[in-house]
Amino acid sequence: MGGLVCANLLSKKGQRVLVLERQHQPGGCLQSYRRGTMMYDTGLHYVGGLAEGQPLHDIFKELGLLSLPWQRLDPEGFDRIMIGNHEFLFAEGFDCFLATLAKDFPEDKESLRQYVSLLQCTDEEWMQKTNAYTYLSSIIHTPLLLSVLSGACLKMELRRQTLPLFTYVHGNAPFIQSSWRLKGDGNMLVRKLIENLSAQGGELICDAEVVELVEREGIISKAVCKSGEVYEARYFISDAHPSITLSLVKESQVLKKIYRRRIDSLENTNGMFTTQLLLKPNEVPYFNYNEFLYDGYEAWDGRGYMVSCRVPEGDSHYARQIDILTPMNINECSAWINTRCMHRGEEYLRFKEQKAQECIAVAERFLPDLHSHIQEIHTSTPLTYRDYNLSPDGSAYGIRKDAAAPLMTVLSPRTSIPNLLLTGQSLMLHGLHGVTMTAMYTTREIIE
Ligand SMILES: Cc1cc2nc3c(=O)[nH]c(=O)nc-3n(C[C@H](O)[C@H](O)[C@H](O)COP(=O)(O)OP(=O)(O)OC[C@H]3O[C@@H](n4cnc5c(N)ncnc54)[C@H](O)[C@@H]3O)c2cc1C
């Protein structure tokens, strides 16, 4: 998304743009894969803030993405948080969000008011350096409410020691404004970006892994691909993880060792385990929301699960495909750390099967008897993301931001090489919203 949005914005302004993608298909985390007749998404379940006046509306319109078939999630409860046996609903719009939760927490109305005004805060510098957990605990005194409010946060790493308020607010507020699913797979979004890019004169080449960025006289002069192809340009933007980008500049007069060391030392967020289910036809009704499940009261640092449903084809009211996501650290896969995709052995398959069954058992708390409706199960671990997208540690959201060290962990698109720019989820914000905003910052370094 980061690379494709930069390419779109630059080509629209008349720049000649070429995108080099190492994989066989473009899209990175947005790509979909086929098993049988069904397409499965990898890193796209829903997007927030697409309606008029909301954060992604104008830029998605400019990118031609608003014309895709978006399905608005249930305004009365687009996200639902199940803690124990109680389900709490997130309603669309800040006022309805507040009013709905105030019915469950009448004593906490004032806290909810403060929370909703926090979600509309625009003081970015303050939010970058403020620890989300500490701040939220200071305005919300009922532990269950704090868990509920943070319950849809599987779309970020809910880590109490580090998570900045900035990530928390940007990862929640747009979804409360309005939440949307694509009627179709994430490839639609990728295809649209590529279609626009070529209409604007830009180009994309797949199977083109950049293995070196050659520096001459203090600037990058060319990108060398694994195939031996060489591309010269005035500017180079990298959407790869920043430490991978820097490793591509093998010799440099400009990049200081201390900068390389700093980037290499940054920690990455955890990865995800995903269980993707193909369901038997016409058995499980489609649900137009995401369900988040927690065992105990504590969402922070806890083991949460997100259950998301793909919009059915045609006018069917039944779900064919459901994803269950839960955070996973790559260390849980340490036994297979030196293996590659499709060659990890039987033990790994058993590990994934067992984990998938755990996820299905949790999902059965809200979809009783789910196991009897399953036709196929597909799974992925952080190793999958590491090997396909070159995401270090199989991280789902890139570099971990730390409220205690914003200057270290929030990266600028600029590097010390004047014509080498960075973009993507590791810089400032992750997710479609974050990566799109970051791409706008990156391209502003080249054009106004
Ligand atoms: C399981 C999961 C679920 C998610 N769900 C959502 C969601 O519902 N909503 C949402 O908004 N966000 C979601 N996200 C996050 C979102 O998908 C990402 O934040 C976003 O897509 C990242 O985009 P990116 O461009 O920064 O990186 P990537 O998608 O990783 O793109 C980087 C690209 O660079 C390529 N590359 C790397 N090295 C080289 C090289 N040397 N040469 C050439 N190419 C190279 C890679 O192949 C890849 O295509 C999810 C993520 C995960 C993992």
PDBQT file of the ligand as one rigid body, heavy atoms in Angstrom, charges set to zero:
ROOT
HETATM    1  C1  LIG A 501      -2.956 -10.183   9.777  1.00  0.00    +0.000 C 
HETATM    2  C2  LIG A 501      -3.058  -8.717   9.478  1.00  0.00    +0.000 A 
HETATM    3  C3  LIG A 501      -4.313  -8.123   9.436  1.00  0.00    +0.000 A 
HETATM    4  C4  LIG A 501      -4.436  -6.751   9.138  1.00  0.00    +0.000 A 
HETATM    5  N1  LIG A 501      -5.685  -6.197   9.064  1.00  0.00    +0.000 NA
HETATM    6  C5  LIG A 501      -5.817  -4.894   8.747  1.00  0.00    +0.000 A 
HETATM    7  C6  LIG A 501      -7.088  -4.290   8.615  1.00  0.00    +0.000 A 
HETATM    8  O1  LIG A 501      -8.128  -4.942   8.768  1.00  0.00    +0.000 OA
HETATM    9  N2  LIG A 501      -7.160  -2.959   8.312  1.00  0.00    +0.000 N 
HETATM   10  C7  LIG A 501      -6.041  -2.198   8.124  1.00  0.00    +0.000 A 
HETATM   11  O2  LIG A 501      -6.161  -0.998   7.850  1.00  0.00    +0.000 OA
HETATM   12  N3  LIG A 501      -4.806  -2.743   8.241  1.00  0.00    +0.000 NA
HETATM   13  C8  LIG A 501      -4.648  -4.064   8.533  1.00  0.00    +0.000 A 
HETATM   14  N4  LIG A 501      -3.418  -4.615   8.639  1.00  0.00    +0.000 N 
HETATM   15  C9  LIG A 501      -2.247  -3.757   8.460  1.00  0.00    +0.000 C 
HETATM   16  C10 LIG A 501      -1.994  -3.408   7.006  1.00  0.00    +0.000 C 
HETATM   17  O3  LIG A 501      -2.173  -4.537   6.182  1.00  0.00    +0.000 OA
HETATM   18  C11 LIG A 501      -0.532  -2.913   6.868  1.00  0.00    +0.000 C 
HETATM   19  O4  LIG A 501      -0.289  -1.898   7.827  1.00  0.00    +0.000 OA
HETATM   20  C12 LIG A 501      -0.226  -2.343   5.504  1.00  0.00    +0.000 C 
HETATM   21  O5  LIG A 501      -0.771  -3.098   4.446  1.00  0.00    +0.000 OA
HETATM   22  C13 LIG A 501       1.290  -2.297   5.350  1.00  0.00    +0.000 C 
HETATM   23  O6  LIG A 501       1.622  -1.730   4.129  1.00  0.00    +0.000 OA
HETATM   24  P1  LIG A 501       3.119  -1.367   3.777  1.00  0.00    +0.000 P 
HETATM   25  O7  LIG A 501       3.097  -0.811   2.412  1.00  0.00    +0.000 OA
HETATM   26  O8  LIG A 501       3.715  -0.545   4.850  1.00  0.00    +0.000 OA
HETATM   27  O9  LIG A 501       3.942  -2.746   3.858  1.00  0.00    +0.000 OA
HETATM   28  P2  LIG A 501       3.836  -4.132   3.092  1.00  0.00    +0.000 P 
HETATM   29  O10 LIG A 501       2.455  -4.483   2.777  1.00  0.00    +0.000 OA
HETATM   30  O11 LIG A 501       4.651  -5.114   3.877  1.00  0.00    +0.000 OA
HETATM   31  O12 LIG A 501       4.589  -3.838   1.714  1.00  0.00    +0.000 OA
HETATM   32  C14 LIG A 501       5.974  -3.880   1.558  1.00  0.00    +0.000 C 
HETATM   33  C15 LIG A 501       6.240  -4.367   0.147  1.00  0.00    +0.000 C 
HETATM   34  O13 LIG A 501       7.622  -4.242  -0.154  1.00  0.00    +0.000 OA
HETATM   35  C16 LIG A 501       8.026  -5.407  -0.859  1.00  0.00    +0.000 C 
HETATM   36  N5  LIG A 501       9.481  -5.537  -0.691  1.00  0.00    +0.000 N 
HETATM   37  C17 LIG A 501      10.177  -5.735   0.446  1.00  0.00    +0.000 A 
HETATM   38  N6  LIG A 501      11.505  -5.774   0.187  1.00  0.00    +0.000 NA
HETATM   39  C18 LIG A 501      11.648  -5.582  -1.142  1.00  0.00    +0.000 A 
HETATM   40  C19 LIG A 501      12.772  -5.521  -2.014  1.00  0.00    +0.000 A 
HETATM   41  N7  LIG A 501      14.036  -5.670  -1.574  1.00  0.00    +0.000 N 
HETATM   42  N8  LIG A 501      12.569  -5.320  -3.347  1.00  0.00    +0.000 NA
HETATM   43  C20 LIG A 501      11.300  -5.165  -3.841  1.00  0.00    +0.000 A 
HETATM   44  N9  LIG A 501      10.199  -5.220  -3.038  1.00  0.00    +0.000 NA
HETATM   45  C21 LIG A 501      10.367  -5.428  -1.728  1.00  0.00    +0.000 A 
HETATM   46  C22 LIG A 501       7.234  -6.518  -0.183  1.00  0.00    +0.000 C 
HETATM   47  O14 LIG A 501       7.188  -7.691  -0.983  1.00  0.00    +0.000 OA
HETATM   48  C23 LIG A 501       5.877  -5.852  -0.020  1.00  0.00    +0.000 C 
HETATM   49  O15 LIG A 501       5.071  -6.005  -1.154  1.00  0.00    +0.000 OA
HETATM   50  C24 LIG A 501      -3.272  -5.973   8.911  1.00  0.00    +0.000 A 
HETATM   51  C25 LIG A 501      -2.011  -6.580   8.946  1.00  0.00    +0.000 A 
HETATM   52  C26 LIG A 501      -1.900  -7.929   9.221  1.00  0.00    +0.000 A 
HETATM   53  C27 LIG A 501      -0.523  -8.554   9.235  1.00  0.00    +0.000 C 
ENDROOT
TORSDOF 0
